[in-house]
Amino acid sequence: MIHPTRRLLLFSAALLALGAAVGMVLRDWASTSQAEPPGPSTPSSQARADRLTPESAAAYDPHWDKPYPQYQPVGKTLKPYPVIKPGEICPQDLSVYGGAGRTSYASVDDVGNFDDFYRMCSENKPKVMEERRKYMAQRYNLTGAAHKSATMTRGKPVPAGPVVRLPDGVKSWEELAALGPNAVRERGLFPLGFRPLSHPNQPIGHQLFPQNWVQAHPEQERFDVDFDIPEAYLPEFPPPLFLTTRPDLGDVSKGHEINQANFRELFDGVVTPEQLEGLRLLVTRFPTSWFNQTKHRVTKEPMRGTACFDCHVNGHTNGAVEMDPATRPTLLRTRLDTPSLRGDHNNLVFSSRRSIRSLEHFTEVEEYFDGDISLQGQIGGRQLDRASTNRMADFQTIIAWPPAPKLDRFGRLNPSKATPAELRGESLFSGKARCASCHPAPFYTDNQLHDLQVEEFYPGRAEGWIKTFSLRGIKDSPPYFHDGRLPTLEDTVEFFNLVFDLKLSGEEKQDLVAFLLTL
């Protein structure tokens, strides 16, 4: 039997032990609570909303909202973006909208039920295309007229212009150019055809192939939208392919569209094994954001995807359009006319709006569909390693420009071969027209990005910086400008005559076009 005094001592010791244990638990709980990140911010504490750790808070300047050049506040200068889901009908002119989107990420589940998505898009397609036809008719007078003597390398007539419509009340391009940017903006006279050209179905965007390509490859026909530019204003299909390493062979494609079925027959014995492997990868189809085997697609049936040479046909372009992967939201993304790969051996900058410095890096970046890595795991990426992208780049860097028989070894006109109009045009190109400031010979690019600040002429969103593309072989590459908004060389000359206030006469503009056709 335990003595009462000893029992009291044991009970007291037990209480002390229990108290110590409870104290340790409380101290641990307090320590853990303090180490956790802060909860949602409260209106009374800006510092708490920006806190990353208990020891630091993000700095904040409440006077950040200042009238900086090109800063366009939503609600004042620009309208907020409308809420439009993939498949829903969208406004045609999106240059008046701005601001951030709901999220930068996309998901396969954005489609919901594929049968419902397919039905909605298919039913909306006639309405979308009818609105598009009306919009394009407001911008252009696409008669299909062509130059009488100028042809592309394989013989297709070069489209003639200008076809951009003059604004109401303006009788000539010279009258418009004489007004200056302030008067053009205040009177709303900047031609609609000079403004950014959107994708025909901007909420979805993605690759859209010309009708001549779809006729040859019906598996890539989209159920939501069709192409919006007539074939007369597109490159030759299929185009010729010339190699820097084998000029003696001429057109190494021999008139064929290069694909998986014929690339080895055409190029075995012409290029190195490494270049041949690179070409194999360039003509191999891989899943993309909307061309794949999941429900997140715009083709009726599941498909393998698209190849690099599906848009860059034979290392050139078929005029297919894509969306700039460098920005968000999708309604803001710039339409991109597929650039030619000709002359990539002299390019120092790749991608239209990003300073990507190598073909290998560019190939890796484009592996992430539309710049959205969140879709790769859901759709299945190309998963190309560096050795593969190196080989793809090895082939791309031997794709040459087409022959320009009137140019000398320095990329200038040979006076014994050029016409007087062409020689006058070259003089204008390097002088009064200031083209050579960004497009110097011999490669006719400065490999830089520039901001044309076209928003000075109309109340639209600032477009930002765009790289300088080479003008070599430009007659083979309509339409022009990064988004294809300028169908002809004449439209391009009129655009820059207005934007740069060049004050070129009608004859001078004709001479400048004559020179461009020789490049």
TIGUPA-570820 format. One record per residue (C-alpha): x, y, z. Coordinates in steps of 0.001 Angstrom, whole numbers, plus 500000, padded with zeros to 6 digits. Layout:
<rs>
[r [X Y Z]] ...
</rs>
This chain:
<rs>
[r [500000 500000 500000]] [r [501372 503474 498963]] [r [501783 506027 501704]] [r [499430 509072 501257]] [r [502369 511499 501180]] [r [504117 509475 498458]] [r [500871 509258 496475]] [r [500597 513065 496553]] [r [504181 513457 495315]] [r [503576 511046 492411]] [r [500376 512869 491423]] [r [502175 516232 491475]] [r [504974 514862 489279]] [r [502426 513563 486772]] [r [500762 516966 486583]] [r [504126 518645 486001]] [r [504961 516204 483192]] [r [501568 516739 481573]] [r [501988 520502 481816]] [r [505423 520323 480183]] [r [504054 518242 477326]] [r [501149 520621 476753]] [r [503587 523547 476789]] [r [505770 521929 474126]] [r [502736 521329 471905]] [r [501605 524929 472291]] [r [505096 526256 471508]] [r [505342 524025 468395]] [r [501910 525162 467226]] [r [502808 528819 467697]] [r [506097 528362 465837]] [r [504385 526570 462949]] [r [501652 529198 462694]] [r [504202 531997 462492]] [r [506223 530196 459768]] [r [503202 529695 457489]] [r [502734 532223 454660]] [r [500192 534954 455347]] [r [496594 534413 454345]] [r [494557 536541 451932]] [r [495321 540239 451997]] [r [493156 542705 453847]] [r [492390 546233 452657]] [r [494147 547690 455676]] [r [497591 546304 454877]] [r [499312 546663 451490]] [r [502513 545196 452940]] [r [500709 542047 454088]] [r [499298 541507 450581]] [r [502795 541622 449079]] [r [504549 539642 451812]] [r [506711 536728 450719]] [r [508217 535854 454120]] [r [507765 537268 457637]] [r [511033 539167 457160]] [r [510354 540984 453844]] [r [507601 542727 451919]] [r [507487 543827 448271]] [r [508012 547510 447603]] [r [505102 549399 446072]] [r [504787 552779 444353]] [r [501166 554014 444479]] [r [501947 556555 441738]] [r [502905 553983 439086]] [r [499939 554828 436800]] [r [501556 557625 434770]] [r [501080 558692 431129]] [r [504147 556938 429741]] [r [504624 556889 425942]] [r [502566 554047 424416]] [r [500923 553294 427796]] [r [497237 552772 427006]] [r [495040 552355 430118]] [r [492103 550005 429742]] [r [488886 551947 430167]] [r [490475 555178 428920]] [r [492392 554485 425712]] [r [491435 550840 425112]] [r [488382 548711 425796]] [r [488612 545675 428112]] [r [488697 542359 426296]] [r [485310 540713 425832]] [r [484867 537328 427485]] [r [484821 534891 424553]] [r [485411 531167 424891]] [r [486956 528923 422201]] [r [484396 528326 419482]] [r [482319 531429 420188]] [r [481972 534193 417582]] [r [484463 537019 418034]] [r [484731 540636 416781]] [r [486875 540979 413655]] [r [488831 544104 414680]] [r [490601 543443 417984]] [r [493064 546345 417888]] [r [490867 548483 420170]] [r [491033 546050 423120]] [r [493698 545704 425799]] [r [494556 544518 429288]] [r [495380 541182 430872]] [r [493537 537936 430256]] [r [491955 535623 432800]] [r [494914 533233 432694]] [r [497991 532431 430620]] [r [497265 528698 430673]] [r [495130 526458 428493]] [r [493759 522996 429177]] [r [492322 520145 427159]] [r [489222 520527 429323]] [r [488630 524017 427870]] [r [486840 522185 425049]] [r [484434 520398 427385]] [r [482497 517735 425491]] [r [483985 517325 422000]] [r [480668 516509 420307]] [r [479139 519714 421688]] [r [482252 521713 420744]] [r [482268 520295 417202]] [r [478555 521019 416772]] [r [478879 524615 418013]] [r [481910 525403 415831]] [r [480451 523740 412735]] [r [477178 525630 413098]] [r [479007 528919 413699]] [r [481430 528468 410782]] [r [479140 529907 408043]] [r [478411 532941 410254]] [r [482093 533414 411065]] [r [483127 533230 407413]] [r [480335 535553 406248]] [r [481443 538161 408794]] [r [485020 537608 407682]] [r [484193 538135 404017]] [r [482444 541417 404836]] [r [485382 542559 406959]] [r [487974 541676 404312]] [r [485887 543472 401662]] [r [485963 546599 403841]] [r [489766 546380 403992]] [r [490646 545316 400442]] [r [489560 545266 396814]] [r [490910 541805 395983]] [r [490436 541653 392221]] [r [493249 539166 391613]] [r [495099 541569 389289]] [r [498721 540618 388583]] [r [501849 542184 387110]] [r [502014 541610 383358]] [r [505679 540599 383253]] [r [506796 539926 386845]] [r [506510 536338 388042]] [r [507609 534337 391034]] [r [510546 531956 390652]] [r [508486 529082 389259]] [r [506262 531281 387087]] [r [503209 532288 389143]] [r [502208 535920 388432]] [r [503118 538409 391161]] [r [499955 540120 392506]] [r [499604 543816 391635]] [r [498166 546587 393768]] [r [497512 548579 395746]] [r [494388 546713 396859]] [r [493986 548323 400308]] [r [490941 550585 400116]] [r [491387 554313 400548]] [r [489250 555851 403321]] [r [486022 557573 402305]] [r [486530 561098 401047]] [r [490195 560610 400085]] [r [490802 560566 396334]] [r [494420 559370 396136]] [r [497287 557920 398143]] [r [499243 561114 397584]] [r [496415 563137 399143]] [r [496374 560844 402174]] [r [500153 560910 402639]] [r [500175 564722 402556]] [r [497977 564970 405675]] [r [500455 563802 408332]] [r [499829 561525 411348]] [r [497861 564013 413483]] [r [495324 564832 410786]] [r [495021 561170 409769]] [r [494314 560168 413373]] [r [491962 563031 414223]] [r [489896 562506 411068]] [r [489926 558696 411332]] [r [491554 558283 407915]] [r [494122 555564 408584]] [r [493124 552825 406098]] [r [491489 549779 407661]] [r [493780 547587 405535]] [r [496847 549129 407199]] [r [495639 548151 410674]] [r [496452 544817 412358]] [r [494858 541795 410699]] [r [493378 539351 413174]] [r [493016 535586 412877]] [r [489628 534646 411346]] [r [488847 532771 414582]] [r [490953 534554 417182]] [r [489603 532826 420347]] [r [491059 529537 419063]] [r [493703 530901 416709]] [r [496437 528385 415865]] [r [497549 527128 412458]] [r [495231 527871 409549]] [r [496154 526507 406129]] [r [495323 528022 402709]] [r [492662 526337 400637]] [r [495144 524988 398059]] [r [496969 523186 400890]] [r [493722 521824 402341]] [r [492721 520506 398912]] [r [495964 518512 398853]] [r [495735 517585 402557]] [r [492034 517400 403518]] [r [492900 515833 406875]] [r [493994 519317 408013]] [r [490726 521054 407161]] [r [489316 522865 410187]] [r [485657 522601 411163]] [r [485607 526066 412770]] [r [487004 528382 410074]] [r [488491 528621 406552]] [r [491406 530640 405206]] [r [490635 534280 404414]] [r [493117 535359 401685]] [r [492599 534334 398011]] [r [495222 532144 396352]] [r [496216 534947 393953]] [r [497867 536711 396909]] [r [499768 533681 398213]] [r [503135 532073 397331]] [r [503607 529376 394711]] [r [502576 525886 395773]] [r [504729 523895 395889]] [r [507657 526328 395790]] [r [511167 525480 394552]] [r [513980 524699 397004]] [r [517573 525818 396484]] [r [520563 524815 398621]] [r [523567 526951 399542]] [r [525719 523831 399253]] [r [524494 522683 395810]] [r [523666 525659 393564]] [r [524609 523443 390618]] [r [521452 521357 391118]] [r [518946 524209 390854]] [r [515550 523300 392322]] [r [516354 520198 394384]] [r [512651 519541 395049]] [r [512218 518791 391321]] [r [508715 520226 391484]] [r [507547 518025 394365]] [r [506156 518955 397752]] [r [508761 517399 400055]] [r [507247 514987 402591]] [r [507934 511755 404450]] [r [507227 509659 401375]] [r [509791 511254 399054]] [r [512428 513159 401059]] [r [514951 510322 401061]] [r [514616 509664 397344]] [r [515100 513368 396581]] [r [517997 514077 398957]] [r [519969 510856 399439]] [r [523310 511548 397777]] [r [522745 515322 397875]] [r [523070 516222 401573]] [r [524972 514731 404513]] [r [523480 511965 406692]] [r [523039 514472 409534]] [r [521238 516942 407278]] [r [519090 514116 405907]] [r [518063 513186 409455]] [r [517249 516839 410124]] [r [515045 516920 407028]] [r [513297 513738 408183]] [r [512335 515497 411413]] [r [511220 518619 409534]] [r [508710 516600 407468]] [r [507513 514478 410416]] [r [504178 515424 411952]] [r [503980 515955 415706]] [r [501000 516894 417912]] [r [500240 520608 418291]] [r [497740 522565 420383]] [r [494775 522027 418065]] [r [496024 519325 415651]] [r [496328 516123 417679]] [r [494558 512972 418853]] [r [492734 514460 421862]] [r [489422 516291 422066]] [r [491357 519595 422072]] [r [491415 519764 418269]] [r [489865 521556 415275]] [r [489795 518605 412862]] [r [486800 516306 412711]] [r [488926 513199 413160]] [r [491948 512772 415460]] [r [495268 513203 413662]] [r [499019 512977 414225]] [r [499586 516727 414082]] [r [501562 519007 411788]] [r [505122 519081 410472]] [r [507435 522076 410168]] [r [507246 521699 406385]] [r [503428 521748 406461]] [r [503660 525544 406819]] [r [507259 526072 405666]] [r [506629 524056 402505]] [r [509927 523102 400855]] [r [511703 525435 403272]] [r [509650 528409 402078]] [r [506022 529184 403001]] [r [502537 528410 401750]] [r [501055 531481 403442]] [r [499597 529566 406401]] [r [498967 531702 409469]] [r [499734 531063 413118]] [r [499479 533061 416339]] [r [502415 534771 418014]] [r [503301 532537 420996]] [r [505064 535373 422837]] [r [502016 537148 424326]] [r [498743 536568 426147]] [r [495730 536666 426232]] [r [494849 534855 423011]] [r [492622 537725 421858]] [r [495720 539980 421943]] [r [498095 537603 420170]] [r [499389 538778 416814]] [r [498503 536899 413662]] [r [501724 535671 412036]] [r [502125 535009 408339]] [r [504461 531996 408024]] [r [507921 533378 407202]] [r [510212 531733 404689]] [r [513185 529696 405936]] [r [515202 530833 402922]] [r [518405 532561 403980]] [r [518286 531394 407604]] [r [522059 530911 407371]] [r [522353 534709 407580]] [r [519725 535344 410267]] [r [520858 536320 413744]] [r [517372 536684 415257]] [r [514620 534067 415091]] [r [510925 534468 415927]] [r [509008 537601 415034]] [r [508794 539324 418390]] [r [511396 537619 420595]] [r [515154 537895 420377]] [r [515803 534155 420035]] [r [519400 533791 418914]] [r [519672 530263 417523]] [r [517663 527917 415335]] [r [518153 525151 417894]] [r [516625 527278 420646]] [r [513777 528339 418369]] [r [512951 524721 417529]] [r [512880 523835 421223]] [r [510657 526816 422062]] [r [508174 525982 419324]] [r [507894 522472 420737]] [r [505691 523953 423452]] [r [502377 524471 421717]] [r [501694 528174 421266]] [r [504198 528846 424019]] [r [501964 526920 426467]] [r [503894 524195 428278]] [r [500765 523308 430267]] [r [499349 521514 427210]] [r [502395 519367 426506]] [r [501700 516741 429127]] [r [498020 516584 428151]] [r [498534 516300 424387]] [r [501939 514659 424100]] [r [504913 516700 423008]] [r [507567 516146 420402]] [r [510138 515568 423139]] [r [513001 516368 420790]] [r [516447 516286 422350]] [r [519231 518737 421535]] [r [520808 516345 419022]] [r [517529 516282 417068]] [r [517035 520050 417066]] [r [520670 520486 416017]] [r [520078 518277 412984]] [r [516894 520121 412059]] [r [518832 523384 412223]] [r [521647 521882 410150]] [r [519248 521398 407258]] [r [517545 524769 407701]] [r [520870 526581 407447]] [r [521507 525339 403895]] [r [518166 526589 402496]] [r [519101 529309 399999]] [r [517282 532258 398518]] [r [516094 531865 394918]] [r [518405 533163 392187]] [r [518393 536929 391604]] [r [520175 537265 388240]] [r [520210 541076 388236]] [r [522121 541337 391540]] [r [525920 541350 391704]] [r [528149 539657 394291]] [r [527508 542487 396751]] [r [523737 542236 396491]] [r [523444 545420 394411]] [r [521986 545824 390940]] [r [524277 545128 388009]] [r [523812 548242 385822]] [r [524343 546217 382653]] [r [521354 543989 383505]] [r [518934 546394 385216]] [r [516371 548714 383640]] [r [516395 552481 384274]] [r [513311 552144 386505]] [r [514997 549429 388585]] [r [518150 551530 388990]] [r [516090 554556 390042]] [r [514286 552308 392523]] [r [517576 551119 394010]] [r [518663 554725 394475]] [r [515383 555495 396248]] [r [515726 552354 398380]] [r [519074 553535 399742]] [r [518179 557226 399798]] [r [514875 559070 399956]] [r [512740 556028 400848]] [r [515135 555072 403692]] [r [514462 551341 403192]] [r [518154 550478 403622]] [r [518085 551840 407180]] [r [516588 548491 408217]] [r [517090 546436 405037]] [r [520716 546996 403945]] [r [522355 544996 401152]] [r [523516 542320 400568]] [r [521016 540382 402706]] [r [518450 543181 403056]] [r [517991 542855 406819]] [r [519728 544427 409799]] [r [518838 541451 412045]] [r [517248 543783 414583]] [r [513801 544387 416080]] [r [512029 547719 415557]] [r [508858 549434 416785]] [r [507064 551270 413967]] [r [504643 552961 416424]] [r [501788 552743 413941]] [r [499336 553516 416764]] [r [500160 557215 416207]] [r [497844 557081 413191]] [r [494727 555534 414759]] [r [493271 554821 418233]] [r [494466 551231 418458]] [r [496654 549117 420714]] [r [500419 549630 420458]] [r [501867 546640 418607]] [r [505438 546770 419911]] [r [508641 545434 418415]] [r [508904 543255 415302]] [r [512026 541800 413735]] [r [513310 542944 410350]] [r [512751 540204 407777]] [r [515017 539875 404755]] [r [513688 541257 401467]] [r [515642 538793 399304]] [r [513222 536902 397110]] [r [510352 539071 398359]] [r [508342 538672 395146]] [r [507907 534988 396097]] [r [506395 535756 399521]] [r [503050 537583 399413]] [r [501233 538728 401483]] [r [503541 541132 403319]] [r [504181 542457 406821]] [r [504374 540123 409805]] [r [500612 539493 409913]] [r [500041 539490 406151]] [r [497962 542678 406249]] [r [499544 544029 403023]] [r [498584 541837 400033]] [r [500962 543386 397460]] [r [504292 545183 397196]] [r [502428 548324 396116]] [r [500422 548229 399361]] [r [503659 547838 401294]] [r [505218 550884 399640]] [r [502076 552965 400293]] [r [502086 551877 403950]] [r [505664 552978 404587]] [r [505267 556127 402502]] [r [502494 557178 404901]] [r [503982 555934 408184]] [r [507488 557311 407526]] [r [506244 560504 405812]] [r [508478 559840 402788]] [r [506523 561995 400333]] [r [507241 559722 397379]] [r [505668 560608 394048]] [r [503620 558139 392044]] [r [506521 557471 389666]] [r [508963 557018 392547]] [r [506707 554416 394127]] [r [506538 552505 390844]] [r [510334 552588 390551]] [r [510708 551304 394107]] [r [508416 548347 393367]] [r [510394 547641 390191]] [r [513568 547365 392282]] [r [511938 545133 394912]] [r [510918 542702 392171]] [r [514607 542160 391322]] [r [515693 541054 394805]] 
</rs>
